[in-house]
Amino acid sequence: LTVSGEFNIGDKKGTHYISGARFYSGGGDNNGAYDGDYSLYIGEESFVGSTNSDIYTVNVGVGYGSFNSSVNLSYAVGIGPGAYRDTIRDEDISSTWDGDVSNTPSGAGVAIGSSAGRNISKYNDSILIGSSSGNYLNAIFRTTAIGNLTLRQDAGSTVSVFKSTILGSYNAYDTKDLEHVISIGHETILGNNTRKDSILVGDYAGINRDVYDSIFIGNYRKKGSAHDFGDPQTSNVISIGHFVKPQQEYTFNIPLNYNFPLGKLTADEKLDIEGNTKMSGSIYVGGTSSFNDDITTNGKVTIQG
């Protein structure tokens, strides 16, 4: 077969089979009829059973069952078997979270991977990359999730994810609601807990505990160890280092066996400061104190004992 110039098979709008492969084209303006859309779907059962109330849609679906039974997705790219299957766009998603996020963009986004972005009840403006990433969510808005099974939930889930970034395989698998969360690492926030307004970096850094208004940086899991974090809820904590277990709110935590230098590169004590230190409160000393130079005071010095 030799073709010179444009080569058309069938109508601009409709389903076509080429060597057994199924193609559906929305037809664009459909030769002036303006009853089509600008979408292309490739794969058996792709786009079958889908509905859309927009005048025009510009979607690309590639893979068996991609976009199947989806509702009102527009400007979306779904690549992989089952990508965006049974997912519903919700343009006015503000009822799910506090604050006004109405009049948001249409159901635009990207879902790449087998069953990526599948069975989401309220979908809007998100990127999901990885096998089964973002499955069975109740709602998702302006979120990026990358990694196999990242943000994957079980059927019937009520989990909602709002303005978050989740990177790493199994990260946020079987979780509760996430709001304004950055999570990076393998299984960083695995477990049926809630995390809000927090940054979690490192394998297992926030596993099996509720986390609010906190920063966790460092891996937490020794080979063969259980995920024991003590208090199951943490808020207003900054924790840096491997295997740190914060136990109190409004604290800054480093590993218990670390020394902390200020103004120098090495530390011989738990807190080793080089330079002037100014304190405006009381000083409580529970052990012996040694002074290698003069002591100047503007007030009384009381010694008891």
Solvent accessible surface area in square Angstrom, and as a share of the most:
residue,aa,sasa,rsa
1,L,191,0.95
2,T,136,0.79
3,V,66,0.38
4,S,112,0.72
5,G,69,0.66
6,E,150,0.67
7,F,109,0.46
8,N,103,0.53
9,I,89,0.45
10,G,59,0.57
11,D,109,0.56
12,K,94,0.40
13,K,75,0.32
14,G,20,0.19
15,T,63,0.37
16,H,36,0.16
17,Y,122,0.46
18,I,79,0.40
19,S,122,0.79
20,G,63,0.61
21,A,45,0.35
22,R,25,0.09
23,F,58,0.24
24,Y,31,0.12
25,S,34,0.22
26,G,0,0.00
27,G,6,0.06
28,G,10,0.10
29,D,47,0.24
30,N,30,0.16
31,N,125,0.64
32,G,43,0.41
33,A,61,0.47
34,Y,139,0.53
35,D,84,0.43
36,G,8,0.08
37,D,22,0.11
38,Y,110,0.42
39,S,5,0.03
40,L,72,0.36
41,Y,1,0.00
42,I,50,0.26
43,G,15,0.14
44,E,82,0.37
45,E,61,0.27
46,S,0,0.00
47,F,46,0.19
48,V,69,0.40
49,G,59,0.56
50,S,20,0.13
51,T,84,0.49
52,N,50,0.26
53,S,93,0.60
54,D,46,0.24
55,I,148,0.75
56,Y,78,0.30
57,T,7,0.04
58,V,58,0.34
59,N,3,0.01
60,V,56,0.32
61,G,0,0.00
62,V,52,0.30
63,G,16,0.15
64,Y,114,0.43
65,G,0,0.00
66,S,0,0.00
67,F,1,0.00
68,N,11,0.06
69,S,41,0.26
70,S,4,0.02
71,V,45,0.26
72,N,37,0.19
73,L,2,0.01
74,S,1,0.01
75,Y,127,0.48
76,A,0,0.00
77,V,51,0.29
78,G,0,0.00
79,I,70,0.36
80,G,11,0.11
81,P,71,0.44
82,G,5,0.05
83,A,0,0.00
84,Y,0,0.00
85,R,51,0.19
86,D,53,0.27
87,T,0,0.00
88,I,73,0.37
89,R,34,0.12
90,D,31,0.16
91,E,71,0.32
92,D,84,0.43
93,I,0,0.00
94,S,26,0.17
95,S,102,0.66
96,T,37,0.21
97,W,17,0.06
98,D,141,0.73
99,G,56,0.54
100,D,120,0.62
101,V,18,0.10
102,S,38,0.25
103,N,143,0.73
104,T,10,0.06
105,P,58,0.37
106,S,28,0.18
107,G,0,0.00
108,A,24,0.18
109,G,13,0.12
110,V,42,0.24
111,A,0,0.00
112,I,65,0.33
113,G,17,0.17
114,S,51,0.33
115,S,19,0.13
116,A,0,0.00
117,G,0,0.00
118,R,69,0.25
119,N,42,0.22
120,I,1,0.00
121,S,57,0.37
122,K,63,0.27
123,Y,0,0.00
124,N,0,0.00
125,D,43,0.23
126,S,2,0.02
127,I,69,0.35
128,L,0,0.00
129,I,58,0.30
130,G,12,0.11
131,S,40,0.26
132,S,19,0.12
133,S,0,0.00
134,G,0,0.00
135,N,7,0.03
136,Y,54,0.20
137,L,2,0.01
138,N,42,0.21
139,A,0,0.00
140,I,0,0.00
141,F,0,0.00
142,R,107,0.39
143,T,3,0.02
144,T,40,0.24
145,A,0,0.00
146,I,71,0.36
147,G,14,0.14
148,N,77,0.39
149,L,41,0.21
150,T,0,0.00
151,L,0,0.00
152,R,56,0.20
153,Q,4,0.02
154,D,86,0.45
155,A,78,0.61
156,G,76,0.73
157,S,30,0.19
158,T,114,0.66
159,V,13,0.07
160,S,6,0.04
161,V,0,0.00
162,F,13,0.05
163,K,77,0.32
164,S,5,0.03
165,T,47,0.27
166,I,0,0.00
167,L,55,0.28
168,G,21,0.20
169,S,42,0.27
170,Y,86,0.33
171,N,0,0.00
172,A,0,0.00
173,Y,58,0.22
174,D,60,0.31
175,T,3,0.02
176,K,92,0.39
177,D,52,0.27
178,L,0,0.00
179,E,42,0.19
180,H,86,0.38
181,V,1,0.00
182,I,73,0.37
183,S,0,0.00
184,I,70,0.36
185,G,16,0.15
186,H,72,0.32
187,E,28,0.13
188,T,0,0.00
189,I,0,0.00
190,L,40,0.20
191,G,9,0.09
192,N,90,0.46
193,N,23,0.12
194,T,20,0.11
195,R,0,0.00
196,K,64,0.27
197,D,73,0.38
198,S,4,0.03
199,I,65,0.33
200,L,0,0.00
201,V,47,0.27
202,G,12,0.12
203,D,51,0.26
204,Y,26,0.10
205,A,3,0.03
206,G,0,0.00
207,I,1,0.01
208,N,65,0.34
209,R,1,0.00
210,D,34,0.18
211,V,0,0.00
212,Y,58,0.22
213,D,75,0.39
214,S,3,0.02
215,I,60,0.30
216,F,7,0.03
217,I,75,0.38
218,G,13,0.13
219,N,60,0.31
220,Y,27,0.10
221,R,98,0.36
222,K,119,0.50
223,K,210,0.89
224,G,75,0.72
225,S,41,0.27
226,A,81,0.63
227,H,52,0.23
228,D,81,0.42
229,F,8,0.03
230,G,45,0.44
231,D,64,0.33
232,P,90,0.56
233,Q,90,0.40
234,T,5,0.03
235,S,12,0.08
236,N,50,0.25
237,V,2,0.01
238,I,73,0.37
239,S,4,0.02
240,I,72,0.36
241,G,19,0.18
242,H,91,0.41
243,F,83,0.35
244,V,16,0.09
245,K,79,0.34
246,P,2,0.01
247,Q,108,0.48
248,Q,127,0.56
249,E,82,0.37
250,Y,166,0.63
251,T,40,0.23
252,F,108,0.45
253,N,29,0.15
254,I,48,0.24
255,P,15,0.09
256,L,172,0.85
257,N,124,0.63
258,Y,105,0.40
259,N,66,0.34
260,F,74,0.31
261,P,44,0.28
262,L,81,0.41
263,G,65,0.62
264,K,61,0.26
265,L,176,0.88
266,T,93,0.54
267,A,22,0.17
268,D,115,0.59
269,E,113,0.51
270,K,121,0.51
271,L,99,0.49
272,D,22,0.11
273,I,68,0.34
274,E,109,0.49
275,G,58,0.56
276,N,164,0.84
277,T,73,0.43
278,K,196,0.83
279,M,119,0.53
280,S,121,0.78
281,G,58,0.56
282,S,86,0.56
283,I,117,0.59
284,Y,194,0.74
285,V,94,0.54
286,G,92,0.88
287,G,56,0.53
288,T,139,0.81
289,S,56,0.36
290,S,101,0.65
291,F,137,0.57
292,N,158,0.81
293,D,115,0.60
294,D,133,0.69
295,I,111,0.56
296,T,128,0.74
297,T,73,0.42
298,N,165,0.85
299,G,51,0.49
300,K,196,0.83
301,V,101,0.58
302,T,107,0.62
303,I,150,0.76
304,Q,164,0.73
305,G,127,1.22
